Amino acid sequence: MPSTTHVLKGLEGVYVLESSISMIDTEQGALYYAGYDVRDLVERSNFEETIFILLNQRLPTRKEYLEFTSLLRESLELQPLHIETIKHYVSRTDILSLLSLLMVLEGGGKKGGDPAEKRSGIDAVAKMASFYSAILRIRSGGEYVPPRGDLNFAENMLYMIDGEVRNADFARVLDDLLIIHAEHGIPASTFASLVAASTLSDLYSSIAAGILALKGPLHGGAAEASYAQAMEIGNPERVRAWLESALSEKRKIMGFGHRVYKMYDPRATIVKKIITGIENYMDSDVKRLYEITVALDAYGQEYLAPRGIYPNLDLWTPILYRTIGLPPDSFTALFAVSRSAGWASHILEYWMDNKLIRPLHLYKGQYPKKYIPLELR
Ligand code: ACO
């Protein structure tokens, strides 16, 4: 082994590619999608346009925007086989597993490797959204509700879940959540989807790889874990004692820490601002969750900020998810719906100059070893 060879655990600090899709400004605490500040997109744009920006790295013209939104709406439509598959598996597995299965089935027989496959990218994001909505709808005993031509993406998602048009403020919150989660460089899930795509697997299966890597509590599963943590804490008065005991047991505090941000996650700041606009919709349970989160945010920083560990967006998003009535076991799946826009964009960008991702390992075992036949052992 050459003496200079060393392993970079967790690929920490390693640049694996060049990309024009997003930029994380860790000095100023800002996030840009193809150069556009996410704060502006949340305030002035919507998820449909965000998908276009990520896929094309520019703003659409008005004509392109109309064509794009109509393609998205078309792709939200599900077929009888999708519904049958959802009905068959919905009570047998978790939402993310079912989402990934549906995406793998969608990719069946398709080829990967074509960077011009934007239509598939649009279709994949829309399918993720309608799969998610139909899963929630069917799981709660309802029948599939097809999307409506007069509703936007977030409105359609809620309509397909509830079977009726709900509060416009809730659709706006969902739209904001979809924008905020859409892209974030090369976290584990995006890397997993690129590893699959680099083998020229199809786009849908590569997205399924991203879904599966998003599942764990260290990444996309953190919002569900942070919600469970708040439920475990129970009330705001217990936060400090709970925190001290958790830290003394070397437990990780969910909703804190980030591989890239060594500062307050700017996405959490956006989420907090959205929360202030919907406080009047919070029921008593969400209010308690809010108070626990406020206390956890403050005390957690007292203990962890000196080590460069700050709140991330998953500390705060459960408040929004619960306010608009989404079940706790669907938080990560909703994250996956949104992030599929980032995964699809990265996959198509990577295919413009594809190279198989194939790192190395350092063998630490002995060799050669003498094989002993089974009868002699
Ligand atoms: N609570 C307590 N201690 C922490 C936390 C935390 N949330 N995060 C990091 N640390 C400590 C670790 O225990 C470790 O301490 P040590 O050096 O004494 O062993 C040190 O900080 C470094 O931690 P690592 O996990 O090695 O650092 P890494 O860069 O891999 O961590 C991660 C990033 C995985 C996100 C981590 O902060 C974590 O587990 N956070 C909790 C889960 C979470 O909220 N994930 C969401 C991230 S945002 C997203 O994916 C959308």
Residues whose N, C-alpha, C, O or C-beta is under 5 A from the ligand:
A	BS01	ACO	P217 L218 H219 G220 A222 R251 K252 I253 M254 G255 F256 G257 H258 R259 I309 N312 D314
